[in-house]
Amino acid sequence: MIGLGRPVPPLAGKTQDDEVNTLTWAVVLAGGQGARLGGLTRHVYGEERPKQYAALMGNKSLLRQTLERVSVRIPAGRTVVVTMAGQGAYLAKELRHESPALRVLQQPEDRGTAAAVLLAAHWMLARDPEARLVVLPSDHFVSNDTIFMEHVVEVLTTLETQPDRIVLLGGEPTEPETDYGWIEVGAKLPESGRSPVYRVLCFSEKPSREMANELFASGALWNTSVFAGRAATLIEAGRQCLPSLHERLARLTAFLGTEHERWALRQAYELAPQANFSRAVLERLPSTLAVMRLSGVAWRDVGTPQRFMQTLNELGLRPDWLAALG
């Protein structure tokens, strides 16, 4: 079993910290159950394998594609994968050829994305009070890793002039999608870098069809679920919005690196509330948020069958398992 913060074989590639500031970490969320693609993974693998561990768009899993994307600018030694108990066999297979620098935080239970994000933030703050992190889900399609990661680094750089903000990466919408979060864009912030950064007027997680139509017409952006912030800022946001979860995770600090670490983690999660980070935190703190517009690269969350098949069609891909369906 891979425990809290224990090194496991990570992504091969860049191993030096000269790509980004040494205060910076990448957090890859890979603990979901992938229930919405369960039928598809069951057809391909004979089991309802979590989608992040499934190679459905070629010979690489969604997690592998995400880790390779991150490695373009952030080394494995500053990358953390947040996973779930029971997924160790899948993860070990994914990382079997990796160097020992990458870290894995294994959650004992599924308490939603809020717990995953805030666990990583507490883990990093215990090591460095100035730590900054960028969060990336592991079930996204990106057309150009280099361009995408340039945007990620710019989002991180924004924290130098906006240290108390959570900076979102906003995608250009193509339709009034109700399964995404939406970001209403405000005025440009001063001291923006090469890519402008804007205030956020309102964040709406999975709005109604009527509201999605209004947001689409108004020029709002999609939430890509990629965002950056100081660990301390994210933890303070968790304290404000999810005090019960915050108190449980805050108690972990005293046990990190000790023989009681896993026990403390199980205790923290046992009665912790279930919460989605976007709905429970981002939607409630718009004044803390800023947004940078993603451009020059195609992006899509492929977590649902409809969006997954749409992506395959647009790319002209026909994997062997799809051909077998006729």
C-alpha positions in Angstrom: 0.0 0.0 0.0 1.2 3.5 -0.8 0.9 5.8 2.1 0.7 9.5 2.7 3.6 11.3 1.1 5.6 8.1 0.5 7.8 8.2 -2.6 6.8 5.9 -5.5 8.3 5.5 -8.9 7.4 8.7 -10.8 7.4 10.0 -14.3 10.6 9.7 -16.3 11.7 12.9 -18.0 12.9 16.2 -16.5 14.4 15.7 -13.1 15.7 19.2 -12.3 13.8 22.0 -10.7 14.9 24.7 -13.1 11.6 24.7 -15.0 9.6 26.3 -12.3 10.2 28.0 -9.0 11.2 25.5 -6.4 8.2 26.6 -4.2 5.9 25.2 -6.8 4.2 21.8 -6.8 1.8 20.1 -9.3 -1.1 18.2 -7.8 -2.7 15.6 -10.1 -6.1 14.4 -8.9 -6.5 10.7 -9.6 -8.7 9.3 -6.9 -12.1 9.3 -8.6 -14.1 6.2 -9.3 -15.0 7.2 -12.8 -18.5 5.8 -12.5 -19.9 7.7 -15.5 -17.4 5.8 -17.8 -17.9 2.6 -16.0 -19.8 0.9 -18.8 -17.0 1.7 -21.2 -14.1 0.6 -19.1 -16.0 -2.6 -18.3 -16.4 -3.3 -22.0 -12.6 -2.7 -22.6 -11.2 -4.3 -19.5 -13.8 -6.6 -18.2 -14.1 -4.5 -15.0 -15.2 -1.1 -14.1 -11.7 0.3 -13.9 -11.4 4.0 -12.8 -11.2 5.9 -16.1 -7.9 7.6 -15.2 -6.2 4.2 -15.3 -7.8 3.2 -18.6 -6.1 3.5 -22.1 -9.1 4.5 -24.1 -7.5 7.1 -26.5 -4.5 5.1 -27.7 -2.0 3.1 -25.7 -1.6 5.5 -22.7 -4.0 5.9 -19.8 -5.5 9.3 -19.1 -3.3 9.5 -15.9 -0.2 8.7 -18.0 -1.1 11.4 -20.5 -1.6 13.9 -17.6 1.7 13.1 -15.9 3.6 13.4 -19.2 1.8 16.8 -19.8 2.8 18.0 -16.4 6.4 16.9 -16.9 6.8 19.4 -19.7 7.4 22.1 -17.2 7.2 20.6 -13.7 9.6 17.9 -12.7 8.5 14.6 -11.1 10.2 15.5 -7.8 7.6 18.3 -7.4 4.6 16.4 -8.6 2.0 14.8 -6.2 -0.6 12.3 -7.3 -3.7 12.2 -5.0 -5.3 8.7 -5.2 -7.6 6.5 -3.3 -7.3 3.3 -1.3 -8.1 0.3 -3.4 -6.4 1.8 -6.5 -2.9 0.9 -5.6 -2.6 -2.0 -8.1 -3.6 0.3 -11.0 -1.3 3.1 -9.9 1.7 0.8 -9.3 1.3 -0.5 -12.8 1.1 3.0 -14.2 4.3 4.0 -12.4 6.4 0.9 -12.6 9.0 2.4 -14.9 9.3 5.7 -13.0 12.0 7.2 -10.8 11.4 7.5 -7.1 10.8 11.3 -6.9 7.1 11.5 -7.5 4.9 11.5 -4.4 1.6 9.8 -3.8 -1.0 10.8 -1.3 -3.4 7.9 -0.8 -6.8 8.9 0.7 -8.4 6.1 2.8 -11.9 7.0 1.5 -13.6 9.1 -1.1 -14.6 12.4 0.4 -14.8 14.4 -2.8 -12.4 16.7 -4.5 -12.4 19.2 -1.6 -10.7 16.7 0.7 -8.2 15.7 -2.1 -7.2 19.3 -2.8 -7.0 20.4 0.8 -5.1 17.2 1.9 -2.4 18.1 -0.7 -2.3 21.7 0.5 -1.9 20.7 4.2 0.8 18.2 3.2 2.7 20.9 1.3 2.3 23.6 3.9 3.8 21.3 6.5 7.0 21.2 4.4 7.1 24.8 3.2 5.0 27.7 4.5 5.5 29.5 1.1 4.5 26.5 -1.1 2.4 27.1 -4.2 0.5 24.5 -6.1 -1.3 23.9 -9.3 -4.1 21.4 -9.4 -4.8 19.3 -12.5 -7.5 16.6 -12.9 -6.5 13.4 -14.7 -9.5 13.0 -17.0 -8.9 15.8 -19.5 -8.0 15.9 -23.2 -5.5 18.6 -24.3 -4.4 19.0 -27.9 -1.0 20.5 -27.2 0.8 19.8 -24.0 3.5 22.4 -24.5 1.1 25.3 -25.0 -1.2 24.1 -22.2 1.7 24.0 -19.7 2.9 27.4 -20.8 -0.5 28.7 -19.6 -0.1 26.7 -16.4 3.2 28.3 -15.6 1.7 31.7 -16.3 -1.1 31.0 -13.9 1.5 30.1 -11.3 3.5 33.2 -12.1 0.4 35.3 -11.4 0.7 34.3 -7.7 3.8 36.5 -7.4 1.7 39.6 -7.8 -1.6 38.2 -6.6 -0.4 36.0 -3.7 -3.8 35.8 -1.9 -5.8 34.7 -4.9 -6.8 31.3 -6.3 -6.1 31.7 -10.0 -8.3 29.7 -12.4 -7.6 28.6 -15.9 -10.8 29.4 -17.9 -11.6 27.7 -21.2 -13.5 29.3 -24.1 -17.0 27.7 -24.2 -18.4 26.2 -27.4 -21.9 25.5 -26.1 -24.0 26.2 -23.0 -22.8 23.1 -21.2 -24.6 22.4 -17.9 -22.0 19.9 -16.6 -19.2 22.4 -16.3 -18.5 25.2 -13.9 -18.8 28.7 -15.4 -16.7 31.8 -14.6 -18.1 35.3 -15.1 -15.2 37.6 -16.0 -14.7 41.0 -14.4 -12.1 43.7 -14.8 -8.5 43.1 -15.6 -6.2 42.9 -12.6 -3.2 45.2 -12.5 0.3 43.9 -13.1 -0.9 41.1 -15.3 1.8 39.3 -17.2 1.9 38.3 -20.8 -1.6 36.8 -20.5 -4.1 39.1 -18.8 -5.7 38.0 -15.5 -9.2 39.1 -14.5 -11.3 39.4 -11.4 -14.1 36.8 -11.1 -17.5 38.3 -10.7 -19.3 35.0 -10.0 -18.5 31.2 -10.2 -21.4 28.9 -11.0 -21.0 25.2 -10.7 -23.1 23.1 -13.1 -25.9 25.7 -13.6 -29.4 25.1 -14.9 -30.0 25.1 -18.7 -31.4 28.6 -18.6 -28.5 30.0 -16.6 -26.0 28.2 -18.8 -27.6 29.8 -21.9 -27.3 33.2 -20.2 -23.6 32.6 -19.2 -22.7 31.4 -22.7 -24.3 34.5 -24.2 -22.6 36.8 -21.8 -19.0 35.6 -22.6 -18.4 33.7 -19.4 -15.7 31.0 -19.4 -15.7 27.3 -18.6 -13.9 26.2 -15.5 -11.2 23.8 -16.6 -10.8 22.7 -13.0 -7.1 23.7 -13.3 -6.2 26.3 -10.8 -3.2 27.5 -8.7 -2.8 29.0 -5.3 -0.6 29.2 -2.3 -1.1 26.3 0.0 -1.9 28.7 2.8 -4.5 30.4 0.7 -6.2 27.2 -0.2 -6.2 26.1 3.4 -7.7 29.3 4.6 -10.4 28.9 2.0 -11.1 25.5 3.3 -11.2 26.8 6.9 -13.9 29.4 5.9 -16.0 27.1 3.7 -15.5 23.6 5.2 -14.5 24.1 8.9 -15.2 20.5 9.9 -13.0 19.1 7.1 -10.3 21.8 7.8 -10.1 20.8 11.5 -9.7 17.2 10.7 -6.9 17.8 8.1 -5.2 20.3 10.3 -4.7 17.7 13.0 -2.7 15.6 10.5 0.3 17.9 10.6 1.5 16.6 14.0 1.6 13.0 12.6 3.3 13.5 9.3 6.4 11.5 8.9 5.7 9.4 12.1 4.6 5.8 12.5 1.1 7.0 13.3 0.6 8.9 10.0 -1.7 6.3 8.3 -3.7 6.0 11.5 -4.2 9.7 11.7 -5.2 9.9 8.1 -7.9 7.2 8.6 -9.2 9.1 11.6 -9.3 12.4 9.7 -11.3 10.9 6.9 -13.6 8.6 8.9 -16.4 11.2 9.6 -15.2 13.9 7.2 -17.8 15.6 5.1 -18.2 14.8 1.4 -17.7 18.0 -0.7 -16.9 19.1 -4.2 -14.2 21.8 -4.2 -15.8 23.8 -7.0 -19.2 24.0 -5.4 -18.2 24.1 -1.7 -15.2 26.5 -2.0 -14.9 28.3 -5.4 -18.6 29.1 -5.7 -18.6 30.6 -2.3 -15.5 32.8 -2.6 -15.6 34.7 -5.9 -13.7 37.7 -4.4 -10.7 35.4 -3.8 -10.7 34.2 -7.4 -9.0 35.4 -10.5 -9.0 33.9 -14.0 -6.7 33.6 -17.0 -8.1 32.7 -20.4 -6.8 29.5 -22.0 -6.1 30.0 -25.7 -4.3 28.4 -28.6 -5.1 24.9 -27.4 -8.1 22.6 -27.4 -9.3 21.3 -24.1 -12.1 19.1 -22.9 -13.1 17.2 -19.8 -13.7 13.6 -21.1 -15.3 12.3 -18.0 -18.7 11.5 -19.5 -19.4 9.0 -22.4 -20.9 11.8 -24.6 -17.9 14.1 -24.3 -15.5 11.1 -24.6 -17.0 9.9 -27.9 -17.3 13.4 -29.2 -13.6 13.9 -28.6 -12.7 10.6 -30.4 -14.9 11.7 -33.4 -13.3 15.1 -33.6 -9.8 13.6 -33.5 -10.7 11.0 -36.0 -9.6 8.2 -33.6 -11.0 4.7 -33.8 -9.3 2.6 -31.1 -9.4 -1.2 -31.5 -12.0 -1.5 -28.7 -14.3 0.9 -30.6 -13.9 -0.9 -33.9 -14.9 -4.1 -32.1 -18.2 -2.5 -31.3 -19.0 -2.4 -35.0 
